[in-house]
Amino acid sequence: MISVELTKRFKKRVRESGREEEVSATLKCVLEGFGDPHAHAGLSIRKLGKGLYECRTGLALRLIFLAQKGVLTFDFAGTHDEVRAYLRDQR
């Protein structure tokens, strides 16, 4: 069974976006479908690097998470450009 963890940064960004319900629904779908490659495409899950993934909630907001054994840790939420800046800072 996979669990979900949300970082303080993630919670703050989602709260600031005002899209808590939409993000909550996306998290539920990701939790149910993660690990099934056929479901990944339908959920807009994309691998960004070793253990690092992105999924979309709507067209404007992207969610970044780290997949480790048994846990998905959501760390960042933002627009395409914000995600690019986040990824640059992670290197």
Secondary structure, 3 states (H helix, E strand, C coil): CCEEEECHHHHHHHHHHCCHHHHHHHHHHHHHHCCCHHHHHHHCCEEEECCEEEEEECCCEEEEEEEECCEEEEEEEECHHHHHHHHHHHC
